[in-house]
């Protein structure tokens, strides 16, 4: 049916484009998320670097800890490879990740670090075998590209968490928060229920939401707008974090989210860590992260939690992207529970 006949059919049937859009949105929400199998002792975790450069020595603390948990590890060819700031050339990083996506013996893929580079390979990857045998992809920051693509194109869950470059070189000297956040990766990989809490913040907005959790790095999500990896936020709980950005840049990115409709139909909003780049004296933006966000969402009524423990910081807990969660925000603080 061509466009002219289709529009004529809509008019004859008494249907509007807004009705069709509502149907499309409902269909999007109705898609069943695919959850990769949780890991059993003896499962193999592949380690690759689709973004920045990292040495074999730098991943050893992660390798040793994963093995102490009872998992096997398979080190990718990109570990130690270098193309300036990247973990090898685009072709090398694509090939390494592709091999791990296709290898049915590998049950999870941990990205060694973030930085930059995932967007350079995402359109070169073939996910056809991965769709048949999904596995957990683990990482954050630049790896938000993969999380968003998996959610939008494949509807497959993934894990937003610390990576190899965040594991302490001496576990006995790690502080409690660092230990707890890294252990949360094991909990999520093993299928254990997790609950995270945050202290009350004056800017919070109380409420309860039960919906799919998606999100990641704000600047990455903004740059994916209009692409095949652009996430759909309607009816979902969105979490956001970022680092090394000026306040005015954060304000601009939140305006982008608002103007593209990503904030209007949420079920809930989590604002994680935001490391602000120091402003030049005399050129201050004059607004806090709390004020920036509140301005963009003031006409909406969903619950909002600030200072949630996710982001470029020690208290960066593992989150299952694409799966159902319950968010509760009240005077005592906030909680997020996976279900």
C-alpha positions as CSV (number, residue, x, y, z in Angstrom):
1,X,0.0,0.0,0.0
2,X,1.6,3.3,-1.0
3,X,1.5,6.4,1.2
4,X,-1.4,8.1,-0.6
5,X,-3.6,5.0,-0.3
6,X,-2.5,4.4,3.3
7,X,-3.5,8.0,4.3
8,X,-6.8,7.5,2.5
9,X,-7.4,4.3,4.4
10,X,-6.7,6.1,7.7
11,X,-9.2,8.8,6.8
12,X,-11.8,6.3,5.8
13,X,-11.3,4.3,8.9
14,X,-11.6,7.4,11.0
15,X,-8.0,7.1,12.3
16,X,-5.6,9.9,12.8
17,X,-1.8,10.0,12.6
18,X,-1.8,10.6,16.4
19,X,-3.8,7.4,16.9
20,X,-1.3,5.5,14.7
21,X,1.6,7.0,16.7
22,X,-0.1,5.9,19.9
23,X,-0.4,2.4,18.5
24,X,3.2,2.4,17.5
25,X,4.2,3.5,21.0
26,X,2.2,0.8,22.6
27,X,3.7,-1.8,20.3
28,X,7.2,-0.5,21.3
29,X,6.3,-0.9,25.0
30,X,4.8,-4.3,24.4
31,X,8.0,-5.8,23.0
32,X,9.3,-8.6,25.2
33,X,12.8,-7.9,26.5
34,X,15.2,-10.8,26.0
35,X,17.4,-11.4,29.1
36,X,20.6,-13.3,28.4
37,X,21.2,-16.4,30.5
38,X,22.7,-15.7,33.9
39,X,26.2,-17.0,34.5
40,X,27.0,-20.3,36.3
41,X,30.5,-21.1,37.7
42,X,32.8,-22.1,34.9
43,X,31.2,-19.7,32.4
44,X,33.6,-17.8,30.2
45,X,33.7,-13.9,30.2
46,X,35.4,-12.3,27.2
47,X,37.4,-9.1,27.7
48,X,37.7,-6.7,24.8
49,X,38.2,-3.0,24.2
50,X,35.9,-1.5,21.6
51,X,36.8,2.0,22.8
52,X,40.0,3.2,24.4
53,X,43.5,1.7,24.7
54,X,44.4,-0.5,27.7
55,X,47.4,-2.7,28.5
56,X,47.3,-6.4,29.5
57,X,48.8,-5.4,32.9
58,X,45.9,-3.0,33.6
59,X,43.2,-5.6,33.2
60,X,45.0,-8.2,35.4
61,X,43.2,-7.2,38.7
62,X,39.8,-7.7,36.9
63,X,40.9,-11.0,35.4
64,X,42.1,-12.3,38.7
65,X,38.9,-11.3,40.5
66,X,36.6,-12.7,37.9
67,X,38.5,-16.0,38.0
68,X,38.3,-16.0,41.8
69,X,34.5,-15.8,41.4
70,X,34.6,-19.1,39.4
71,X,34.5,-17.7,35.9
72,X,36.9,-18.3,33.1
73,X,38.3,-15.4,31.1
74,X,39.2,-15.0,27.4
75,X,41.3,-12.0,26.6
76,X,40.6,-10.3,23.3
77,X,43.2,-9.3,20.7
78,X,42.5,-5.6,21.3
79,X,44.0,-5.7,24.8
80,X,47.4,-4.1,24.3
81,X,46.6,-2.9,20.8
82,X,46.9,0.8,20.2
83,X,45.9,3.3,17.5
84,X,46.6,6.5,19.3
85,X,43.9,6.8,22.0
86,X,41.9,3.8,20.6
87,X,42.3,0.2,21.5
88,X,43.5,-0.8,18.1
89,X,42.3,0.3,14.6
90,X,38.5,0.3,13.9
91,X,39.0,-2.9,12.0
92,X,40.8,-4.6,14.9
93,X,38.2,-3.5,17.5
94,X,35.3,-4.5,15.2
95,X,36.8,-7.9,14.6
96,X,37.6,-8.6,18.2
97,X,34.1,-7.7,19.4
98,X,32.5,-9.5,16.5
99,X,34.4,-12.7,17.4
100,X,33.1,-12.5,21.0
101,X,29.6,-11.8,19.9
102,X,29.6,-14.9,17.7
103,X,31.4,-17.3,20.0
104,X,28.8,-19.3,21.8
105,X,31.3,-20.4,24.4
106,X,31.6,-16.8,25.7
107,X,28.6,-16.1,28.0
108,X,29.4,-12.4,28.8
109,X,31.6,-9.7,27.3
110,X,33.2,-7.2,29.7
111,X,34.5,-4.0,28.0
112,X,37.9,-3.2,29.3
113,X,37.4,0.5,29.5
114,X,35.5,3.4,28.0
115,X,37.0,6.6,26.5
116,X,35.9,6.9,22.9
117,X,35.5,4.6,20.0
118,X,32.4,2.5,20.2
119,X,30.4,4.6,17.8
120,X,33.1,4.1,15.2
121,X,32.4,0.3,15.1
122,X,28.7,-0.1,16.0
123,X,27.5,0.0,12.4
124,X,30.2,-2.5,11.3
125,X,28.9,-5.2,13.7
126,X,26.7,-8.1,12.7
127,X,24.4,-9.1,15.6
128,X,22.6,-12.0,13.8
129,X,24.4,-14.7,15.7
130,X,24.2,-12.7,18.9
131,X,20.4,-12.5,18.5
132,X,20.2,-16.3,18.4
133,X,22.5,-16.7,21.5
134,X,22.4,-13.4,23.5
135,X,24.9,-12.8,26.2
136,X,25.6,-10.0,28.7
137,X,27.6,-7.0,27.5
138,X,29.1,-5.1,30.4
139,X,30.4,-1.6,30.6
140,X,29.5,2.1,30.9
141,X,30.5,5.6,29.7
142,X,31.3,5.2,26.0
143,X,29.8,1.7,26.1
144,X,26.4,3.5,26.4
145,X,26.5,3.2,22.6
146,X,26.2,-0.6,22.9
147,X,23.5,-0.4,25.6
148,X,21.4,1.9,23.5
149,X,21.8,-0.1,20.3
150,X,20.9,-3.4,22.0
151,X,17.8,-1.8,23.6
152,X,16.6,0.0,20.4
153,X,17.5,-2.6,17.7
154,X,17.5,-6.0,19.5
155,X,15.5,-5.5,22.8
156,X,18.3,-7.5,24.6
157,X,19.2,-6.6,28.2
158,X,22.7,-5.5,29.1
159,X,24.7,-4.5,32.2
160,X,25.8,-0.9,32.9
161,X,28.6,-1.1,35.3
162,X,32.3,-0.6,36.1
163,X,34.9,-2.1,33.7
164,X,38.3,-3.6,34.0
165,X,40.1,-0.2,34.5
166,X,38.0,0.3,37.7
167,X,39.0,-2.8,39.5
168,X,41.5,-2.1,42.4
169,X,45.0,-3.4,42.0
170,X,45.0,-4.6,45.6
171,X,41.6,-5.9,46.7
172,X,42.7,-5.9,50.4
173,X,43.2,-2.1,50.2
174,X,40.0,-1.2,48.4
175,X,37.5,0.9,50.3
176,X,34.0,-0.5,51.2
177,X,32.1,1.4,48.5
178,X,34.6,0.2,45.8
179,X,34.2,-3.4,46.9
180,X,30.4,-3.2,47.1
181,X,30.1,-1.7,43.6
182,X,32.3,-4.3,42.0
183,X,30.5,-7.2,43.9
184,X,27.3,-5.8,42.4
185,X,28.6,-6.9,39.0
186,X,28.8,-10.5,40.2
187,X,25.3,-10.2,41.8
188,X,23.7,-9.1,38.5
189,X,25.6,-11.6,36.4
190,X,24.4,-14.4,38.7
191,X,20.8,-13.3,38.5
192,X,20.5,-12.1,42.1
193,X,17.9,-9.5,43.0
194,X,19.5,-6.1,43.7
195,X,18.3,-3.0,45.5
196,X,20.1,0.3,45.5
197,X,19.3,3.3,47.7
198,X,20.1,7.0,47.7
199,X,19.9,9.6,50.4
200,X,17.1,12.2,50.3
201,X,17.8,15.3,48.2
202,X,15.7,18.5,48.4
203,X,15.3,18.6,44.6
204,X,13.9,15.1,44.5
205,X,10.3,14.6,43.4
206,X,8.4,11.9,45.3
207,X,6.5,9.0,43.6
208,X,6.6,5.4,42.6
209,X,7.2,3.9,39.2
210,X,7.4,0.4,37.8
211,X,8.9,0.3,34.3
212,X,11.9,-0.7,32.1
213,X,15.2,0.9,33.1
214,X,17.3,2.4,30.3
215,X,20.0,5.1,30.1
216,X,23.7,5.8,30.5
217,X,26.0,8.6,29.6
218,X,24.2,11.8,28.8
219,X,26.5,13.1,26.1
220,X,26.5,9.7,24.3
221,X,22.7,9.5,24.4
222,X,22.5,13.0,22.9
223,X,24.9,12.2,20.1
224,X,22.9,9.1,19.2
225,X,19.7,11.1,18.5
226,X,18.3,10.3,15.1
227,X,20.5,7.3,14.6
228,X,19.7,3.6,14.5
229,X,20.9,3.4,18.1
230,X,18.6,6.2,19.4
231,X,16.7,5.1,22.5
232,X,12.9,5.3,23.0
233,X,12.2,6.6,26.5
234,X,8.4,6.7,26.5
235,X,7.0,4.7,29.5
236,X,10.5,4.0,30.9
237,X,12.7,4.9,33.8
238,X,15.7,6.9,32.5
239,X,19.0,7.2,34.3
240,X,21.7,9.7,33.3
241,X,25.3,10.5,34.3
242,X,28.3,12.3,32.8
243,X,31.7,13.6,33.5
244,X,34.1,16.4,32.4
245,X,31.3,18.7,31.0
246,X,30.7,22.4,31.6
247,X,27.4,23.3,33.2
248,X,26.3,25.1,30.1
249,X,27.0,21.9,28.0
250,X,24.9,19.9,30.4
251,X,22.1,22.5,30.1
252,X,22.3,22.3,26.3
253,X,22.1,18.5,26.4
254,X,19.1,18.5,28.7
255,X,17.4,20.9,26.3
256,X,18.1,18.4,23.5
257,X,16.4,15.6,25.5
258,X,13.4,17.9,26.2
259,X,13.0,19.1,22.7
260,X,13.3,15.6,21.2
261,X,10.6,14.4,23.6
262,X,12.8,12.1,25.7
263,X,11.7,13.7,29.0
264,X,8.0,14.1,28.4
265,X,6.6,10.6,28.8
266,X,8.9,9.0,31.3
267,X,7.8,6.9,34.2
268,X,10.8,8.0,36.3
269,X,14.1,9.8,36.1
270,X,17.4,9.0,37.9
271,X,20.2,11.6,37.9
272,X,23.5,10.0,38.8
273,X,26.9,11.5,39.2
274,X,27.9,14.6,37.2
275,X,31.5,15.6,37.5
276,X,31.4,19.3,36.5
277,X,34.3,20.8,34.5
278,X,35.6,23.9,36.3
279,X,34.2,27.1,34.8
280,X,36.4,30.1,33.7
281,X,36.2,33.0,36.2
282,X,33.8,35.6,35.0
283,X,32.1,33.1,32.6
284,X,30.1,31.1,35.1
285,X,26.8,29.6,34.0
286,X,25.1,30.3,37.3
287,X,22.9,27.2,37.6
288,X,23.4,23.9,39.5
289,X,22.8,20.5,38.0
290,X,19.6,20.3,40.2
291,X,18.3,23.6,38.7
292,X,19.2,22.6,35.2
293,X,17.2,19.3,35.4
294,X,14.3,20.7,37.4
295,X,13.8,23.4,34.8
296,X,13.4,20.9,32.0
297,X,10.9,18.6,33.8
298,X,8.8,21.0,35.8
299,X,5.6,20.3,33.8
300,X,5.9,16.6,34.3
301,X,4.8,14.6,37.3
302,X,7.0,11.4,37.4
303,X,9.3,10.7,40.4
304,X,12.8,12.1,40.2
305,X,15.9,11.0,42.1
306,X,19.1,13.0,42.3
307,X,22.5,11.8,43.4
308,X,21.8,8.2,42.4
309,X,24.9,5.9,42.8
310,X,25.8,5.5,39.1
311,X,28.4,7.3,37.0
312,X,32.1,8.2,36.8
313,X,32.6,7.7,40.6
314,X,33.3,5.1,43.2
315,X,29.6,4.4,43.9
316,X,28.8,3.2,40.4
317,X,26.6,0.2,40.9
318,X,25.7,-2.4,38.2
319,X,22.4,-1.8,36.6
320,X,20.5,-4.1,34.2
321,X,19.5,-2.0,31.2
322,X,16.3,-3.0,29.5
323,X,14.7,-4.9,32.4
324,X,11.9,-4.0,34.8
325,X,12.6,-2.1,38.0
326,X,10.6,-0.4,40.7
327,X,11.7,3.2,41.6
328,X,10.4,4.7,44.9
329,X,11.2,8.2,45.9
330,X,9.9,9.7,49.2
331,X,11.1,11.8,52.2
332,X,13.4,9.0,53.4
333,X,15.3,8.8,50.2
334,X,15.1,6.7,47.0
335,X,15.3,3.0,46.1
336,X,15.6,1.1,42.9
337,X,14.8,-2.6,42.9
338,X,15.2,-5.0,39.9
339,X,12.3,-7.3,39.4
